[in-house]
Amino acid sequence: MAHFVIQLVIALFLGIIYLNMDKWSGSGIQNRVGLFFITCLHLLFISGTLLEVFLKDRLIFIHETSTGFYRISAYFLSKILSDVLPIKVIPAFLCLSITYYLTGLRYELYPFLLWQLTIGLLTFCASAITFAVSAMVNDQRIGSILLSMFFVLMMVTSGYLVNISTLWKWLQLFRYISILRYAINILTINELFDMTFCPETILPYSKLSSVDFNRINASDSPYSNATSLLINEWKNTEYFQTGIGKIQNLESICISGVQYLESQAIEYRSKWAVWLNELGIFVIAILALCVAYIHLRLIKRYR
C-alpha cells in the first residue's frame, strides 16, 4: 500500500507541475519532453528499492535450495510475481494514467495505450536490471553504487541532458543499452510527431487583415499601445507583406514536432520506429532477467 501511495503522490505532483501544457513554441516542446524525462527517471530510481530482494534472504535461499525445498526457477518467478508486478508495474499503470490526463497529453485511445505500455515495460525492465545487480553482488552498498552508475549512464545517453550527436562516437554506442532513451523516444514520437508549436505573440491573419497600418502610430490611433508595438515589430519583417499583414512564411517561425525529432537524432520515419524502441526495452529486460537467474544458479551452496 505504501508503494501505491508514493506513486500516487508523485503522479499528482507531476500532473500539477505540468498541468494542461500549452502548445507555444517557447514552452510546449520543452515542457512535454521534460515531463517524459522526469516520469521515466522516476520509474528507474523507484525500482532501486528492489535491490535488497536477493540480498536480505540470501542465506535462507542458499539453505532452502540446497536442501531441495524449492527450485531456483520457482523462487525467481515468485519474486517477479510478488515484488515486481503488484508493487511496481501495476501502481505505475494506475497512477501515471492520472498524470497523462492532468498534463493535457493527447486525448486519444492509441497514444494513451502506447503511454501505458511504455510505462509498464520501462518499470518492468528497470526492475529486471535491479534484480540482476542484486543477484551479482553481496553488499547492498556496492549494489547501490553500481545501479546508480548504470542509471546515470542511461541519463547521459538519453538525449535529454546532452544531444547525442555531440558526444564522442564511442560514448554514443551506450544509447543502445539506454532504456531511458528508448522510452523517451517512444513518448516523444507518440506526442510530437504531427504537432506544430508557434510563438504565443503571433497575430492571426483575421486581425491583421483589418489593420490600418497608416494609423498605427498616429496620435488618434484606435489600437492599444501593446497592439501597436506588436504590429510594428512584425509588419516590416519577411513574415508579413506591409500594408496587408499576410503571413508569408509561417513555417519559418513555428516549430514542428518532426523538426525537434530530427534535431535529437530520433528515428521516426519508419512505421516500426516506435515498436523498435519498445523491442529494445523488452530485450534488455529479458537479458537482465537471464543474468539475474544465471547468477542465482552460480551461487555456491552447501549440502
PAZAPA-4460 file (N, C-alpha, C; in steps of 0.05 Angstrom, whole numbers, plus 32768, in hexadecimal, padded with zeros to 4 digits):
% residues 303
    n_x    n_y    n_z   ca_x   ca_y   ca_z    c_x    c_y    c_z   seq   type   mol
   8011   7FE8   8000   8000   8000   8000   8011   8019   8000     1      M     A
   8027   8018   800F   8039   802F   8010   8045   8036   7FF5     2      A     A
   804C   8022   7FE5   8056   8026   7FCB   8042   8034   7FB9     3      H     A
   8029   802B   7FBB   8013   8037   7FAB   800F   8055   7FB3     4      F     A
   8010   805B   7FCC   800C   8076   7FD6   8022   8088   7FCB     5      V     A
   803B   807E   7FCD   8052   808E   7FC3   804F   8093   7FA5     6      I     A
   8048   807F   7F96   8044   8082   7F79   802E   8096   7F73     7      Q     A
   8018   8095   7F83   8002   80A7   7F7F   800A   80C4   7F85     8      L     A
   8018   80C8   7F9A   8021   80E3   7FA1   8033   80EF   7F8B     9      V     A
   8046   80DF   7F81   8058   80E8   7F6C   8048   80EE   7F53    10      I     A
   8035   80DC   7F4C   8025   80E0   7F34   8015   80FA   7F36    11      A     A
   8009   80FF   7F4D   7FFA   8118   7F50   800D   8131   7F4F    12      L     A
   8024   812E   7F5B   8038   8144   7F5B   8040   814B   7F3E    13      F     A
   8046   8137   7F2E   804D   813C   7F12   8035   8147   7F03    14      L     A
   801D   813D   7F09   8006   8148   7EFB   8001   8165   7F01    15      G     A
   8006   816E   7F1A   8002   818A   7F22   8018   819B   7F16    16      I     A
   8031   8192   7F16   8047   81A1   7F0B   8043   81A6   7EED    17      I     A
   803B   8192   7EDF   8038   8194   7EC2   801A   8196   7EB9    18      Y     A
   800A   81A2   7ECA   7FED   81A3   7EC6   7FE6   81B0   7EAB    19      L     A
   7FD6   81A2   7E9A   7FCC   81AD   7E81   7FE2   81BC   7E71    20      N     A
   7FF6   81AE   7E68   800C   81BA   7E5A   8002   81C8   7E40    21      M     A
   800E   81DF   7E3B   8007   81EF   7E23   8015   81E4   7E0A    22      D     A
   8010   81F1   7DF4   801C   81E9   7DDA   802C   81FF   7DCE    23      K     A
   8037   8212   7DDF   8048   8227   7DD5   8064   821C   7DD0    24      W     A
   8071   8228   7DBC   808C   821E   7DB5   80A0   8223   7DCB    25      S     A
   809B   8236   7DDC   80AE   823C   7DF1   80AE   8229   7E08    26      G     A
   8097   821C   7E0C   8095   820A   7E24   8088   81EF   7E1E    27      S     A
   8079   81ED   7E08   806A   81D5   7E03   807B   81BC   7E01    28      G     A
   8090   81BD   7DF0   80A1   81A6   7DED   80B2   81A1   7E06    29      I     A
   80BD   81B6   7E11   80CE   81B3   7E29   80BE   81A6   7E40    30      Q     A
   80A6   81AF   7E45   8096   81A4   7E5B   808F   8187   7E56    31      N     A
   8089   8180   7E3E   8081   8164   7E38   8099   8151   7E3B    32      R     A
   80AF   8159   7E30   80C7   8148   7E32   80D1   8147   7E4F    33      V     A
   80CF   815D   7E5D   80D6   815D   7E79   80C4   814A   7E89    34      G     A
   80AB   814A   7E83   8098   8137   7E91   80A1   811A   7E8B    35      L     A
   80A7   8114   7E72   80AF   80F9   7E6B   80C8   80F1   7E7A    36      F     A
   80DC   8103   7E7B   80F5   80FD   7E88   80F1   80F8   7EA6    37      F     A
   80E3   810A   7EB3   80DF   8107   7ED0   80CF   80EE   7ED6    38      I     A
   80BB   80E8   7EC6   80AA   80D0   7ECB   80BA   80B7   7EC8    39      T     A
   80CA   80B5   7EB3   80DA   809D   7EAE   80F0   809A   7EC3    40      C     A
   80FC   80B1   7ECB   8111   80B0   7EDF   8106   80A7   7EFA    41      L     A
   80EE   80B0   7F00   80E1   80A8   7F19   80DD   8089   7F19    42      H     A
   80D5   807E   7F02   80D0   8061   7F01   80EA   8052   7F04    43      L     A
   8100   805D   7EFA   811A   8050   7EFD   8122   804E   7F1B    44      L     A
   8122   8065   7F28   812D   8066   7F43   811A   805A   7F58    45      F     A
   8100   8059   7F53   80EE   804D   7F66   80F1   802F   7F66    46      I     A
   80FB   8024   7F50   8100   8007   7F4E   8119   7FFF   7F5F    47      S     A
   8129   8013   7F67   8141   800E   7F77   813B   8001   7F92    48      G     A
   8122   8004   7F9B   811A   7FF8   7FB5   811A   7FD9   7FB4    49      T     A
   811B   7FCE   7F9B   811C   7FB1   7F98   8138   7FA6   7F9B    50      L     A
   814B   7FB7   7FA0   8167   7FAE   7FA2   816C   7F99   7FB8    51      L     A
   815D   7F9B   7FCD   8161   7F89   7FE3   8152   7F6E   7FE0    52      E     A
   8144   7F6A   7FCA   8134   7F52   7FC6   8144   7F39   7FC9    53      V     A
   815B   7F37   7FBC   816C   7F1F   7FBD   8182   7F21   7FD1    54      F     A
   8183   7F37   7FE1   8198   7F3B   7FF4   818F   7F34   8011    55      L     A
   8177   7F3D   8018   816F   7F3A   8034   8169   7F1D   803C    56      K     A
   8161   7F0D   8028   815A   7EF1   802E   816D   7EDE   8021    57      D     A
   8185   7EE7   801C   8198   7ED5   800D   819F   7EBC   801C    58      R     A
   81A5   7EBE   8036   81AC   7EA7   8045   8195   7E93   8046    59      L     A
   817D   7E9D   804A   8166   7E8C   804A   8162   7E7F   802F    60      I     A
   8166   7E8E   801A   8163   7E84   7FFE   8177   7E6E   7FF9    61      F     A
   8190   7E72   8002   81A5   7E5D   7FFE   819E   7E44   800D    62      I     A
   8195   7E47   8026   818E   7E2F   8036   8176   7E20   802A    63      H     A
   8162   7E2E   8023   8149   7E21   801A   814C   7E15   7FFE    64      E     A
   815B   7E22   7FEC   815F   7E16   7FD2   8172   7DFE   7FD3    65      T     A
   8185   7DFF   7FE6   8198   7DE9   7FE9   818B   7DD0   7FF4    66      S     A
   8177   7DD4   8005   8168   7DBD   8010   8150   7DB5   8000    67      T     A
   814C   7DC2   7FEA   8136   7DBA   7FD7   811B   7DC3   7FDF    68      G     A
   8119   7DD9   7FEE   80FE   7DE3   7FF5   80EF   7DED   7FDD    69      F     A
   80FD   7DF9   7FCA   80F1   7E03   7FB1   8107   7E06   7F9D    70      Y     A
   80FE   7E08   7F84   8111   7E0C   7F6E   8118   7E2A   7F6C    71      R     A
   8130   7E30   7F61   8138   7E4B   7F5E   8125   7E5A   7F4B    72      I     A
   811C   7E4D   7F36   810A   7E5A   7F23   80F0   7E62   7F30    73      S     A
   80E6   7E51   7F42   80CD   7E57   7F50   80D1   7E6F   7F63    74      A     A
   80E8   7E70   7F70   80EE   7E87   7F82   80F0   7EA1   7F72    75      Y     A
   80FE   7E9F   7F5B   8102   7EB6   7F4A   80E8   7EC1   7F3F    76      F     A
   80D7   7EAE   7F35   80BD   7EB6   7F2A   80AB   7EC2   7F40    77      L     A
   80AD   7EB8   7F58   809C   7EC2   7F6D   80A4   7EDF   7F74    78      S     A
   80BD   7EE5   7F72   80C6   7F01   7F78   80BC   7F14   7F63    79      K     A
   80BA   7F0B   7F4A   80B0   7F1C   7F34   8092   7F21   7F39    80      I     A
   8083   7F0B   7F40   8066   7F0D   7F43   805E   7F1C   7F5C    81      L     A
   806F   7F1B   7F70   8067   7F27   7F8A   8073   7F43   7F8F    82      S     A
   808B   7F48   7F84   8099   7F61   7F89   8099   7F75   7F72    83      D     A
   8097   7F6B   7F5A   8099   7F7D   7F43   807D   7F86   7F39    84      V     A
   806D   7F72   7F31   8053   7F79   7F25   8040   7F87   7F37    85      L     A
   803A   7F7D   7F4F   8026   7F8B   7F60   8031   7FA4   7F6E    86      P     A
   804B   7FA5   7F73   8056   7FBC   7F83   8061   7FD2   7F71    87      I     A
   806B   7FCB   7F59   8077   7FDF   7F48   8067   7FE5   7F2F    88      K     A
   8060   7FD0   7F20   8054   7FD4   7F05   8037   7FDE   7F08    89      V     A
   8027   7FD0   7F17   800A   7FD7   7F19   8006   7FF3   7F24    90      I     A
   8013   7FFB   7F3A   8010   8017   7F44   8019   802C   7F2F    91      P     A
   802E   8026   7F20   8037   8038   7F0B   8021   803B   7EF6    92      A     A
   8015   8025   7EEE   7FFF   8025   7EDA   7FE9   8037   7EE4    93      F     A
   7FE0   8033   7EFC   7FC8   8041   7F06   7FCE   805E   7F0C    94      L     A
   7FE4   8064   7F19   7FE9   807F   7F22   7FF1   8092   7F0C    95      C     A
   8002   8088   7EFA   800C   809A   7EE5   7FF7   809F   7ECF    96      L     A
   7FE2   808F   7ECF   7FCB   8096   7EBD   7FBE   80B0   7EC6    97      S     A
   7FC0   80B6   7EE0   7FB5   80CF   7EEB   7FC7   80E6   7EE1    98      I     A
   7FE1   80E2   7EE1   7FF4   80F6   7ED7   7FEE   80FC   7EB9    99      T     A
   7FE9   80E7   7EAA   7FE3   80EA   7E8D   7FCB   80FC   7E89   100      Y     A
   7FB6   80F8   7E99   7F9E   8108   7E96   7FA3   8125   7E9F   101      Y     A
   7FB0   8129   7EB5   7FB3   8144   7EC0   7FC5   8156   7EAF   102      L     A
   7FD9   814A   7EA2   7FEC   815A   7E93   7FE2   8162   7E77   103      T     A
   7FCC   8157   7E6F   7FC1   815E   7E55   7FCE   8152   7E3D   104      G     A
   7FD9   813A   7E41   7FE4   812B   7E2A   7FCD   8122   7E19   105      L     A
   7FD3   8115   7E02   7FBE   810F   7DEE   7FA6   8100   7DFA   106      R     A
   7F8E   810A   7DF7   7F76   80FD   7E00   7F6C   80E9   7DEA   107      Y     A
   7F7D   80D6   7DE4   7F76   80C2   7DD0   7F7E   80A6   7DDC   108      E     A
   7F70   8092   7DD3   7F74   8077   7DDF   7F90   806C   7DD9   109      L     A
   7F98   806D   7DBF   7FB2   8060   7DB8   7FC9   806D   7DC6   110      Y     A
   7FCC   8088   7DC6   7FE2   8094   7DD5   7FE2   808D   7DF3   111      P     A
   7FCA   808C   7DFE   7FC8   8086   7E1B   7FD1   8069   7E20   112      F     A
   7FC8   8056   7E10   7FD0   803A   7E13   7FEE   8037   7E0F   113      L     A
   7FFA   8046   7DFC   8017   8044   7DF8   8026   8050   7E10   114      L     A
   801B   8065   7E1C   8027   8070   7E34   8026   805B   7E4B   115      W     A
   8010   804E   7E4E   800D   8039   7E63   8020   8022   7E5E   116      Q     A
   8022   8019   7E45   8034   8003   7E3F   8051   800A   7E45   117      L     A
   8058   8022   7E3D   8074   802B   7E41   807A   802D   7E5F   118      T     A
   8068   8039   7E6E   806B   803B   7E8B   806F   8020   7E98   119      I     A
   805D   800D   7E91   805E   7FF3   7E9D   8078   7FE4   7E95   120      G     A
   807F   7FE5   7E7C   8097   7FD7   7E72   80B1   7FE3   7E7E   121      L     A
   80B2   7FFE   7E80   80C9   800B   7E8C   80CC   8003   7EA9   122      L     A
   80B6   8003   7EB8   80B6   7FFB   7ED4   80C0   7FDF   7ED8   123      T     A
   80B6   7FCD   7EC7   80BE   7FB1   7EC8   80DB   7FAE   7EC1   124      F     A
   80E5   7FBC   7EAD   8101   7FBA   7EA5   8114   7FC5   7EBB   125      C     A
   810D   7FDC   7EC6   811D   7FE7   7EDC   811E   7FD4   7EF4   126      A     A
   8108   7FC7   7EF9   8108   7FB3   7F0F   8119   7F9B   7F09   127      S     A
   8119   7F93   7EEF   8129   7F7C   7EE7   8147   7F83   7EEA   128      A     A
   814F   7F9B   7EE2   816A   7FA4   7EE5   8172   7FA4   7F03   129      I     A
   8160   7FAD   7F14   8165   7FAD   7F31   8168   7F91   7F3B   130      T     A
   8158   7F7F   7F31   815A   7F62   7F38   8176   7F58   7F31   131      F     A
   8180   7F5F   7F19   819A   7F55   7F10   81B0   7F5E   7F23   132      A     A
   81AF   7F78   7F2A   81C4   7F83   7F3C   81C1   7F76   7F57   133      V     A
   81A9   7F72   7F61   81A5   7F66   7F7B   81B0   7F49   7F7C   134      S     A
   81AD   7F3B   7F66   81B7   7F1F   7F65   81D6   7F1E   7F62   135      A     A
   81E2   7F33   7F57   81FE   7F33   7F52   820F   7F3B   7F6A   136      M     A
   8205   7F4B   7F7C   8216   7F56   7F92   820E   7F49   7FAC   137      V     A
   8220   7F4C   7FC0   821B   7F42   7FDB   8217   7F59   7FEF   138      N     A
   821C   7F71   7FE6   821B   7F88   7FF8   8207   7F9D   7FEB   139      D     A
   81F4   7FA5   7FFB   81E0   7FB8   7FF0   81EC   7FD3   7FE9   140      Q     A
   8200   7FDB   7FF7   820D   7FF5   7FF1   821A   7FF4   7FD5   141      R     A
   8228   7FDE   7FD0   8235   7FDB   7FB5   821F   7FDA   7FA0   142      I     A
   820A   7FCB   7FA5   81F4   7FCA   7F92   81E7   7FE5   7F8C   143      G     A
   81E4   7FF5   7FA1   81D9   8010   7F9D   81EB   8021   7F8B   144      S     A
   8205   801F   7F8F   8217   802E   7F7F   8216   8025   7F62   145      I     A
   8217   800B   7F5D   8216   8000   7F42   81FC   8008   7F34   146      L     A
   81E6   8006   7F42   81CC   800C   7F36   81CA   802A   7F30   147      L     A
   81D4   803B   7F42   81D3   8058   7F3D   81E4   805F   7F25   148      S     A
   81FC   8053   7F23   820E   8059   7F0D   8200   8051   7EF2   149      M     A
   81F3   803A   7EF2   81E6   8031   7EDA   81CF   8044   7ED2   150      F     A
   81BF   804C   7EE6   81A9   805E   7EE0   81B3   807A   7ED8   151      F     A
   81C9   8083   7EE3   81D4   809D   7EDB   81DE   809C   7EBE   152      V     A
   81EA   8085   7EB7   81F3   8082   7E9B   81DB   8082   7E88   153      L     A
   81C5   8077   7E90   81AC   8078   7E80   81A2   8094   7E7E   154      M     A
   81A4   80A4   7E93   819C   80C0   7E93   81AC   80D0   7E7E   155      M     A
   81C6   80CC   7E7F   81D8   80DB   7E6E   81D3   80D5   7E50   156      V     A
   81CD   80BB   7E4B   81C8   80B3   7E2F   81AB   80B3   7E27   157      T     A
   819A   80BF   7E38   817D   80C0   7E32   8176   80D4   7E1C   158      S     A
   8188   80E8   7E18   8183   80FC   7E04   8176   8115   7E0F   159      G     A
   816F   8114   7E29   8161   812B   7E35   8176   813F   7E41   160      Y     A
   8189   8134   7E50   819D   8145   7E5D   81B2   814E   7E4A   161      L     A
   81BA   813D   7E37   81CF   8143   7E23   81C5   8138   7E09   162      V     A
   81C8   8149   7DF4   81C1   813F   7DD9   81D3   8129   7DD1   163      N     A
   81C7   8112   7DC9   81D7   80FA   7DC3   81EC   80FF   7DAE   164      I     A
   81E6   810F   7D9A   81F8   8114   7D83   8211   8123   7D8C   165      S     A
   8211   8130   7DA3   8229   813F   7DAC   823B   812E   7DBE   166      T     A
   8233   8116   7DC4   8244   8104   7DD5   825A   80F7   7DC4   167      L     A
   826F   80EE   7DD0   8283   80DE   7DC2   8276   80C5   7DB7   168      W     A
   8281   80BC   7DA1   8275   80A5   7D93   8272   808C   7DA5   169      K     A
   8288   8087   7DB4   8287   806F   7DC5   8272   8072   7DDB   170      W     A
   826D   808A   7DE4   825A   808F   7DF9   823D   808D   7DEE   171      L     A
   823A   8094   7DD4   821F   8092   7DC8   8215   8075   7DC7   172      Q     A
   8227   8062   7DC7   821F   8046   7DC6   820F   803D   7DDE   173      L     A
   8213   804B   7DF4   8204   8044   7E0D   81E6   804A   7E0A   174      F     A
   81DE   8059   7DF6   81C2   805E   7DF3   81B2   8045   7DED   175      R     A
   81C0   8031   7DE2   81B2   8018   7DDB   81AB   8007   7DF3   176      Y     A
   81B6   800E   7E0B   81AF   8000   7E23   81A0   8012   7E36   177      I     A
   8199   802A   7E2D   818C   803E   7E3E   816D   803A   7E3B   178      S     A
   8161   802D   7E4F   8144   802A   7E4E   8137   8045   7E52   179      I     A
   8145   8058   7E5E   8139   8072   7E62   8136   8080   7E47   180      L     A
   814A   807D   7E35   8148   8089   7E1B   8132   807B   7E0A   181      R     A
   8131   8061   7E0B   811B   8053   7DFD   8100   805D   7E05   182      Y     A
   80FC   805F   7E20   80E1   8068   7E2A   80DB   8084   7E22   183      A     A
   80EF   8096   7E25   80EA   80B2   7E1E   80E5   80B5   7E00   184      I     A
   80F3   80A6   7DF0   80EE   80A6   7DD3   80D2   809F   7DCC   185      N     A
   80C8   808A   7DD9   80AC   8081   7DD4   8098   8096   7DDB   186      I     A
   809B   80A1   7DF3   8088   80B5   7DFD   8089   80CE   7DED   187      L     A
   80A1   80D6   7DE4   80A5   80EE   7DD4   8098   80EB   7DB8   188      T     A
   809D   80D5   7DAB   8091   80CF   7D91   8073   80CE   7D94   189      I     A
   806A   80C1   7DA8   804D   80BD   7DAD   803F   80D8   7DB0   190      N     A
   804C   80EB   7DBD   803F   8105   7DC3   8044   811A   7DAD   191      E     A
   805D   811C   7DA3   8065   8133   7D93   8063   812F   7D75   192      L     A
   8060   8116   7D6C   8064   8110   7D4F   8056   8123   7D3C   193      F     A
   803C   8128   7D40   802D   8139   7D2E   8023   8152   7D3B   194      D     A
   8032   815C   7D4F   802B   8175   7D5C   803C   818C   7D52   195      M     A
   8031   81A4   7D54   8040   81BD   7D4D   803D   81D1   7D64   196      T     A
   8054   81DD   7D6A   8055   81F0   7D81   805D   820C   7D76   197      F     A
   804C   8220   7D7A   8050   823B   7D70   8054   824E   7D87   198      C     A
   8062   8265   7D81   8065   827A   7D96   804B   8284   7DA0   199      P     A
   804A   828A   7DB9   8031   8293   7DC6   8028   82AE   7DBC   200      E     A
   803B   82BF   7DB2   8035   82DA   7DAB   802D   82DE   7D8E   201      T     A
   802A   82C8   7D7E   8022   82CC   7D62   8005   82D5   7D61   202      I     A
   8000   82EA   7D52   7FE4   82F4   7D4E   7FD7   82E5   7D37   203      L     A
   7FBF   82DB   7D3B   7FB1   82CD   7D25   7FAD   82DF   7D0D   204      P     A
   7FAC   82D4   7CF6   7FA8   82E3   7CDD   7F8D   82F2   7CDE   205      Y     A
   7F79   82E5   7CEB   7F5F   82F2   7CEC   7F60   830D   7CFA   206      S     A
   7F72   8311   7D0D   7F75   832A   7D1A   7F86   833E   7D0A   207      K     A
   7F9B   8333   7CFE   7FAD   8344   7CEF   7FA1   834F   7CD5   208      L     A
   7F8F   833F   7CCA   7F83   8348   7CB0   7F73   8361   7CB2   209      S     A
   7F6A   8368   7CCA   7F59   8380   7CCD   7F69   8397   7CD9   210      S     A
   7F83   8394   7CDC   7F94   83A9   7CE9   7F99   83BF   7CD5   211      V     A
   7F96   83D8   7CDD   7F9D   83EF   7CCD   7FBA   83F7   7CD5   212      D     A
   7FCD   83ED   7CC5   7FE9   83F1   7CCC   7FF1   840F   7CCD   213      F     A
   7FE2   8420   7CC0   7FE9   843D   7CBF   7FE2   844A   7CDA   214      N     A
   7FD1   843E   7CEA   7FC8   844A   7D03   7FD3   843D   7D1C   215      R     A
   7FE6   842A   7D17   7FF1   841C   7D2E   7FFE   842F   7D42   216      I     A
   800F   8442   7D37   801E   8454   7D48   8012   846F   7D4A   217      N     A
   7FFA   8473   7D40   7FED   848D   7D41   7FE4   8493   7D5D   218      A     A
   7FE1   84AD   7D63   7FD9   84B6   7D7E   7FBD   84AC   7D85   219      S     A
   7FAC   84A9   7D70   7F91   849F   7D75   7F8E   8482   7D6E   220      D     A
   7FA4   8473   7D70   7FA4   8457   7D69   7F8F   8447   7D79   221      S     A
   7F7F   8437   7D6B   7F6A   8428   7D79   7F75   840F   7D87   222      P     A
   7F8F   840A   7D83   7F9B   83F2   7D8E   7FA9   83F7   7DA8   223      Y     A
   7FA8   83E3   7DBA   7FB6   83E6   7DD4   7FD4   83E7   7DD0   224      S     A
   7FE2   83F1   7DE3   7FFF   83F2   7DE1   800C   83D7   7DDD   225      N     A
   8002   83C2   7DEA   800D   83A7   7DE8   8009   839D   7DCB   226      A     A
   7FF0   83A1   7DC1   7FEB   8398   7DA5   7FFC   83A7   7D91   227      T     A
   7FFF   83C1   7D95   800F   83D2   7D82   802C   83C9   7D82   228      S     A
   8037   83C3   7D9A   8052   83BA   7D9B   8056   839F   7D8D   229      L     A
   8043   838D   7D91   8044   8373   7D85   8043   8375   7D67   230      L     A
   8030   8385   7D5D   802E   8388   7D40   8047   8395   7D34   231      I     A
   8051   83A9   7D41   806A   83B6   7D38   8081   83A2   7D37   232      N     A
   8081   8390   7D4A   8097   837D   7D4B   8097   836A   7D34   233      E     A
   807E   8362   7D2B   807C   834E   7D16   8078   8359   7CFA   234      W     A
   806D   8371   7CF7   8063   8379   7CDD   807A   837C   7CC8   235      K     A
   8092   8382   7CD0   80A8   8386   7CBD   80BA   836D   7CBB   236      N     A
   80B2   8357   7CC7   80C3   833F   7CC5   80BB   8330   7CAC   237      T     A
   80CA   831B   7CA7   80C5   830A   7C90   80AC   82FA   7C92   238      E     A
   80A0   82F9   7CAB   8089   82E8   7CAF   806F   82F6   7CA6   239      Y     A
   8070   8311   7CA2   8058   831F   7C9B   805D   8331   7C82   240      F     A
   8049   8335   7C73   8049   8348   7C5D   803E   8362   7C67   241      Q     A
   804E   8376   7C69   8046   8390   7C74   802D   839A   7C66   242      T     A
   8019   83A1   7C76   8000   83AC   7C6B   7FE9   8399   7C6C   243      G     A
   7FEF   837F   7C6B   7FD9   836C   7C6B   7FDC   8357   7C82   244      I     A
   7FF4   8356   7C8E   7FF8   8345   7CA5   7FF5   8327   7C9F   245      G     A
   7FFD   831E   7C88   7FFA   8302   7C81   8013   82F2   7C89   246      K     A
   800F   82DC   7C97   8026   82CC   7C9F   8031   82BE   7C86   247      I     A
   804B   82C2   7C82   8058   82B6   7C6A   8064   829A   7C71   248      Q     A
   8072   8299   7C87   8081   8281   7C8E   807B   8278   7CAB   249      N     A
   8062   826F   7CAF   805B   8267   7CCA   806C   8250   7CD4   250      L     A
   8074   823E   7CC2   8083   8227   7CCB   809F   822F   7CD5   251      E     A
   80A9   8246   7CCD   80C3   824E   7CD5   80C3   825A   7CF1   252      S     A
   80AC   8261   7CFC   80AB   826B   7D17   809E   8257   7D2A   253      I     A
   8094   8241   7D20   8088   822D   7D30   809A   8214   7D30   254      C     A
   8098   8204   7D44   80A9   81EC   7D47   8096   81D3   7D46   255      I     A
   809C   81C1   7D34   808D   81A8   7D33   809A   8193   7D45   256      S     A
   8089   8180   7D4D   8094   816A   7D5D   80A9   815B   7D4E   257      G     A
   80A6   8158   7D34   80B9   814A   7D23   80D4   8157   7D24   258      V     A
   80D5   8172   7D23   80EE   8180   7D25   80FD   817A   7D3F   259      Q     A
   80EE   8179   7D54   80FA   8172   7D6E   8105   8156   7D6E   260      Y     A
   80F6   8143   7D63   80FF   8127   7D62   8119   8125   7D52   261      L     A
   811A   8133   7D3C   8133   8133   7D2B   814A   813F   7D3A   262      E     A
   8145   8155   7D49   815B   8162   7D57   8166   8150   7D6D   263      S     A
   8156   813D   7D77   815F   812B   7D8C   8168   8110   7D81   264      Q     A
   816A   810E   7D67   8172   80F5   7D5A   8160   80DD   7D62   265      A     A
   8146   80E3   7D63   8132   80CE   7D69   8126   80C4   7D4F   266      I     A
   8129   80AB   7D4A   811E   809F   7D32   8100   809C   7D34   267      E     A
   80F1   80A8   7D22   80D4   80A8   7D23   80C7   80A1   7D09   268      Y     A
   80D6   80A0   7CF3   80CB   809D   7CD8   80BE   8082   7CD4   269      R     A
   80CA   806D   7CDF   80BF   8052   7CDB   80A6   804E   7CED   270      S     A
   8093   8040   7CE2   807B   803B   7CF2   8081   8028   7D09   271      K     A
   8099   801B   7D08   80A1   800A   7D1E   80B3   8017   7D32   272      W     A
   80B8   8032   7D2F   80CB   8040   7D40   80C4   803D   7D5D   273      A     A
   80AA   8041   7D64   80A2   803F   7D80   80A5   8023   7D8A   274      V     A
   809E   800F   7D7A   809F   7FF4   7D83   80BB   7FE9   7D85   275      W     A
   80CD   7FF4   7D76   80E9   7FEC   7D79   80F4   7FF5   7D94   276      L     A
   80EC   800D   7D9D   80F3   8016   7DB7   80E7   8005   7DCD   277      N     A
   80CE   7FFE   7DC9   80C1   7FEC   7DDD   80CF   7FD1   7DDE   278      E     A
   80D7   7FC7   7DC6   80E6   7FAE   7DC5   8101   7FB0   7DD4   279      L     A
   810E   7FC8   7DD1   8128   7FCC   7DDE   8125   7FC9   7DFC   280      G     A
   8110   7FD6   7E08   810B   7FD4   7E24   8105   7FB7   7E2D   281      I     A
   80F5   7FA9   7E1D   80EE   7F8E   7E23   8106   7F7B   7E23   282      F     A
   8117   7F7E   7E0E   812F   7F6D   7E0C   8141   7F71   7E24   283      V     A
   8146   7F8B   7E2B   8157   7F90   7E42   814B   7F85   7E5C   284      I     A
   8131   7F85   7E5E   8124   7F7A   7E76   8129   7F5C   7E77   285      A     A
   8126   7F4E   7E61   812A   7F31   7E60   8147   7F2A   7E66   286      I     A
   815A   7F39   7E5A   8176   7F34   7E5F   817D   7F38   7E7D   287      L     A
   8171   7F4D   7E89   8177   7F53   7EA5   816C   7F3C   7EB7   288      A     A
   8154   7F32   7EB0   8149   7F1C   7EBF   815A   7F03   7EBC   289      L     A
   8164   7EFE   7EA4   8176   7EE7   7EA0   818F   7EE9   7EB0   290      C     A
   819B   7F01   7EB1   81B3   7F06   7EC1   81AD   7F01   7EDF   291      V     A
   8196   7F0B   7EE8   818F   7F07   7F04   818B   7EE9   7F0A   292      A     A
   817E   7EDB   7EF9   8178   7EBE   7EFE   8192   7EAE   7EFD   293      Y     A
   81A3   7EB4   7EEA   81BD   7EA5   7EE8   81CE   7EAA   7F01   294      I     A
   81CF   7EC2   7F0B   81DF   7EC8   7F23   81D3   7EBA   7F3B   295      H     A
   81B9   7EB7   7F3D   81AD   7EA8   7F53   81B4   7E8B   7F52   296      L     A
   81B6   7E80   7F3A   81BD   7E64   7F37   81DB   7E5F   7F3D   297      R     A
   81EB   7E74   7F39   8208   7E71   7F3E   8210   7E76   7F5B   298      L     A
   81FD   7E7F   7F6C   8204   7E83   7F88   820C   7E68   7F94   299      I     A
   8222   7E68   7FA3   822C   7E4F   7FAF   8219   7E46   7FC5   300      K     A
   8212   7E2C   7FC5   8201   7E21   7FD9   820F   7E0B   7FE9   301      R     A
   8204   7E04   7FFF   820F   7DEE   800F   81F9   7DD9   8012   302      Y     A
   8202   7DC1   8016   81EF   7DAB   801A   81F4   7D9D   8035   303      R     A
***
